[in-house]
């Protein structure tokens, strides 16, 4: 028996008679997975999203609130890892899906650049808590599930493909393979300032990791993406120390061995929230608009990611609906509450979860592994900081390629399907926002299907969603 055959045999699902309690609880055998595969998938997801432990503190601590106060980067690091760990474990145990949660990038931007300038940080985090309460209420009342079910099947597939492109673009940008154009161009190959050329050792590390993982994937080697990240990290450490590179060369954190593997956590931001102050400090209208934006961004980012993961993991039904979707959605809403209470911004489903799914994760056990690693990172943050963005980006780019396979299920010969699908797919990376891509796709689908006289197929909920997004896109034009 070859090594490859032995690896596959170890990962075969257990038989009905030999299934353990762990297997039955997480549906491991039922979903055609194995414990080794789930652990590896959880590790891969963590490595793909560990950058948030560094990025979230940088963004939030770099902005002063209305009083001129700033948040501590050290405290935010602890809170970001704590919230991500707790909510991701909750997602694994309650939702039993391979979905990890962390500080949402879209919500983080709203909190930092829209909320903080007009209210204090505790008041801004109070709005984040209210965001979570609103999302949970939508789950309890069935609104959120109804929205997911109202989306046409082809649009659900397009959402998954668009998220794949969006994830790949983030990975390419984080690696420095593409960037904002130095001249009049919107994008260019290579990092900003490099004149449209691929330069530097860090970029070579990314390319080598991508080639390694891609070659292993092509050969069907289990753990291909994970090995690509590990290989790129090892190369990054060697290059960094041999050539004396600086953190700036890597675009931030350098892949250097830490002086100490542990750091003392600071829990000073825990429960530092003001639930009602935003409505008086910023005013009812401003606070309501910010809360609406938070709910909308968190709601549709999560819906898109959940649909994409369900399709990619092959655990969704023929209509594209996820099992235990109510539990998944409720946990996602609870994550916003946890994020607000820890002052780390809303902790919602993370699109980088697709990295673990691409590695074979199919159950909540992978999420438990990812969550435990986040909790470990509270103390061992210096160790996890070794992985550079160039290595983690390998997973994001290849996952985008894997998610593109869903495009074959879209009925491209029907223009009422093809145009909304194309707009959904294109606008996510072009607008750099998942929710905007979903909104434009919903509006286009509603209008075009109605133009064909298919009013009953559209349904009132799609019209309502279209109206909500039209209002969202026109808020600033209306002066709101």
N, C-alpha and C positions, 0 to 999 in steps of 0.2 A: 504493500500500500504506500502510495507516495505521500509526501508531506502535505500537499494540497488536499488530497482525499481525506487524510486524518483530520485536518483542520475543519473540513466541511462536516465530517462525521461528528466531531465534538459539538458542533453547533446545530445538529439536527434536533427538532422539537421532540420533547419527551412524549412517550406513549401515554394513553389515557390511564393505564394502570399504574404507571410509575411517576405520574405528575406529582410534584411536591406542593405544599401549601403555598409557597412563594409563586410557583408556576401558575397555580389556579387563580390566585389573587390578581396577578398582573396579566393573565391571559397569554402567557409567554408561548406555550405550545400551540394554543389556539390561533395565534397570529403568525405562526411559522418562524418563531425566533428562538434564541437560546440565551442563557444567562451571560455567557462570554460576549456574545454579540451586543447585548444590552449594555453591559459595562463599558465596552469599547465605544459604543455610540454615545453614552453619557460623557465619557472622557473627551470625545471629539467635539461634542456640543460645548462643553466647558471651555476647551482651548479656543474654539472659534469665537466665543463671546466674553472671554476673560478680560478683554480690553475695556469692557464697560466699568470695571473696578477702577481703572485709571481715568477713563474719559469722563465719566459722570462727575467726579470731584473737580476735574479741571473746568468743566463748563459751569457748574453751579457755584463753585468758589470764586470764579472770575467775574461775577456780577454782584453789584451792590444793590440792596433793596431801597425802598423809598426813604429809609432813614439813614442810608449810607453804610449799613451793616453788611458784612459778608460772612459766609459760612466757612468753617474750618475744613480744609482739604483732607486732613488726617481723619477727622470725625466722619466726613462724607465717605471716605474709603471704607471705613468699618461698617457704616450703615448701608452702603450699596451692596456689599458682600452679604451682610446679614439678611437684608430684605430679599435679595435674589435667592439665597439659600433656603429660607423658610418657605417662600411662595413656590419655588420650584419643587421642593419636596411635597408640599401640599398638592400641587398639580399632579405629581406622580401617584400619590396615594388616593386622592379623591377623583381626579380626572382619569387616572391610569392611562395617560397618553404621553408619547415622547416629546413633550413640549416644555421647554425651559422658560423661565421668566426673569426679567431684570429691568432696570430703569429704562423706560421706553424713550427712544431718541426723540420722537416727535413731541411727546408730552414734555420732556426735559427742556426742549427749546421754548415751548409756550410758557413754562414756569419761569425760566430764566429771563427771557426777553420780552414777555408780555405781562406777566403777573408781577414779578419782583419790582419793576420800576414804579409801580403804582400802589404797592402795599408791602408790608414787612414779610420776612421769610416765614415766620410762623403762620401768618395769615394766608400766604400763598400755599403752604402745605396743607392748611385747613381746606382750601378749595380742592386740592388733590384728594383728600379724604372724601369730600362730598362727591367728587367724580366717581370714586369707587362705590359709594352708596347708591348713586344714580344707576350705575351699570348693574349692580346686584339687583336693584329694584326692577330693572328691565328684564333681567333673567327670570325673576320670581313671577312676574306678570306674563311671561311668555313672549314679550316683545322682541327680545334679541334672537330667540330661536326662530320666531316667525320671519324675521328679516333674512336670516340665513336660508330658510326654506323658500323664501320668495324669489331669491336670485335664480335666474335661468341656469341650467346645467352648463351650457357653453360658457357663460360668463364666469361661473365658478372655475372652470378649467383655465380661462384666460387670466383670472386673478392669480392662479398658481404659477403660470408661465411668467406673468409680469413681475411677480415677487422674485422669481428666479433671476430675471434680468437685473432687478433692483439689487439683489444680494450680490450678484457678480460685479456690478458697477461699484458697490461699496468696497468689495474686496480688491478690485483693481486700483481704486483710488487710495485705499489704505496702504497698499503695497507700493504706491508711487508709479504704477505702470501707466495710469492715465491721470490727468489733472486738469484744472481750469487753464484755458489757453492763455499763453503769455501775450498774445496780440489781440486780434479781433475775434478769434475762434472761441467757441464755447468750451470745447475740450481739445486736448492734445495728448499725444503719446508721450510718456515720460513725466517726471515731476515738474512743477512750476519752476521756471528759471533755467531749465535745461534745454530750452530752444527746440522742443519737440523731439528730443533724442532720449534713448534709454541709456542712462548712465548710473554708475555707482555699484558698489558691492552689495548693499542691501537689496537692490533690485535683482541682482544675480542670484541671491539667496532665494527670493520668491520664485524666480523662473526655474531654478533647479528643483525646488520643492514641488512646483506645479508639474514639471516633467516627471519626477519620480512618482508622485501620486497618480498622475494620468496614465503612466505606463503600467503601474500596478492594477489600476482599475481596468485597463484594457485587457490585462491578463486574467482578470477575475480573482485577484488575490483578496481574501477577506482582510479588512482593516486598511485598505489602500490609502484612504484619505488621512487616517490617523498616522500612518507611517510617514506620509508626506510631510505632515506638520512636525513630527518628531525629527525627521531627517533635516528639514529646513532649520529647525531650532538649533540642532547640534552644529550645523554648518555656520549658522549665525554667530554662535558663541565662539567658535574657532576663529572665524574671520575677524570678529570684533577684537579679540585679545591679540591676535597675531599682527594685525595692521594698525592697532591703536585708534580705532574709530571712536567717534564721540556720539552721545545721545542724539545730537542734532542730525548726524548722518542717517540715523534710523527714523527720524521724524518724531522723536519723543523718547520713549523708554528704550534703553539699550539692553541687548541680550548679554548682560554681564553677570557673572556669578556674584551673589550678594555676600557682604561681609558677615551677615548673620541670616540664617534661614527664617527667623521669626521676628515679629514686630508686635509691640504692645498695642492692643486695640483700644480705641477711645469711643465710648458709648454716650458721649455728652449730648448728642442731638436727639436721642430717643425721647419720644412724646413731647417734643417742643413744637406744639401746634396750637393755633388759635382758630377755632371752628367758625367764629362769627365775625371777627374783626374786619375781614375783607369787604364785607357789605357796607361798612361805614367808612373805612379808610379810602377805598377806591370808588365807592358809590354803588348802589344797587345795579344800575345799568352796566357799568364797566365789569363788575364782578360776575354778572349773569352772562355777558358775552364771553368772558374768559372761561367760565365754567362750561358753557356750551361748546367752545372750541376744544377744551380738554376732553369732554365726553365724546365728541365726534371723532377726534383724532384717535383716542384710545379704542373706541368701539370698532371702527372699520379697519384699523390696523390689525386688531386681534382677529376679526372675522376673516380677513384675507389670509392671515398667517395660518389660522386653524384649518381653513379649507385647503390650503396648499399642502400642509403637513398630512392631513387625512388622505389626500390623493396620492402624495408621494409615498407614504408608508403603506398604501393599499389596505387601509383599515376603514375607509369610508365606504358607504353602500353605493349602489348603482346611480343614485341621485346626487352623490357627492356629499352626503351628510355623515358627520362623525358620530361614532358611538359615544354615549355618556356626554353628549354635547352640553347638556344643562349643567352638569358638574364642572366641566371645563370652563364654561362661561362664568359660572359663579366664582370659581377660583380666580379667574382673571380679574373680575371685579374686586374681589377681596384683596388681590395684589395691589390695587391702587390704594386701598385703605392702608395696607401695611407700608407702602411706599411713603404715603403722607405722614404716618405716625413716626417713621424713621427719618423724615426730612430728606429722603433720597430720591424724591419724585416717584411717580406712579410706576410700580413694578408690574409690568404686563407681559404677555406672551412675546417671546423674542424670535424674530425671523431667523436668527442663526441656529435655531433648533433644527432647521433643515439639514445642517451639517451632520448631526448625529443620525438623522433619518437616512441620509445618503450613505452613512456608514453601516446601516442595518438596524438601527433602533426602531422598535415597533410598539413598545409598551411603556408604562409609567416607571418601570424599574430604571430605565435610562435616565429619567428625570430625577429620580431619587439619588442616583450616582452624581449627576450634575449638581444637585442641590447640596449634597454633602461636601463636594469639592469647593463650592462657594463658601460654606461655613468654615471649612479648613483654611480657606484663603484669608479669613479674618486674622488668623495668627500667622500663617505662612505666606502672606502676601508677597514678600521678597522672592520666594521661590517661583511662584506663578508669574511674576513679572518678568521672568527670563524670556518667556515666549514673545518674540517681537511681532508687530503687526504683519510683517512680510510673511511670517510662517503661518499665522492664523488665516491670512487671506487666501491661502491655498485652498482651504476647505470651502470658503465662500464662493470662489470662482467655479470650482468643480461642481458644487451643489447646484449652481445656476444652470450648468450644462445638463445635469441630470433632470432638473425640473422642466427643462424645455421639451422633454419627450411628451408632455401632456398636450402639446399643441396639435398633435395628430388627431385628437378626439374632437376638435372644433369643426363645425360644419361650415367650412370656408366658402362653399358654393351658395350659401344664403346670405345676401348682403345685410339683412337685418341682424344677422349673427356676426358676420365677418367684421363689419365696421365697428360695432361696440367692442368686440374682442380685441381688434387691433388697437383701438384707442386705450383700452384698459392696459394692454401689454406695454404699449409705447409710453404712456404717460407716467407710469410708475418710475422708470429710470429717468425720463426726460424732465418730469416735475420734481424728481427726487422725493417722492412722497407716496406711500401706499394708498392712503385714504383718498387723495386726489384722483389717482388712477381709477379706483373703484367708483368714485362719485361720477366721473366723466363717463365711464362705461355704463353705469346705471341710467344716467340721463339719455345717452345715445340709444340704449336698448329700448327704453320706454318710448321714446319719440319714434324710432324707426318701426318698431313692431306695431305701434298704434297707426302709423301711416299706412301700414298694410291692412288695416281694419281688424287686427287681432287684439281687440280691446279686452276680451275676456281672458286671454292668455297673459296679458300684462298684469292685470290685477290692480286693485286700489293701493296696495302697499308699495308697489314699485312707483306709482305716481307720487305717493307721499314721500318716499325716499328721494325721488327726483326733485321735489319741491324743497326738501331740506337742503340738498346739495346746491341747488340754485341759490338759495338764501345764503348758504355758507360762502360760496364763491363771490357773491355780490356784497357781502357785509361791509367791506372796506370802501367800496364804491358808494355805498349808502351812508357812509360816515359813522358806522357802528363800531 
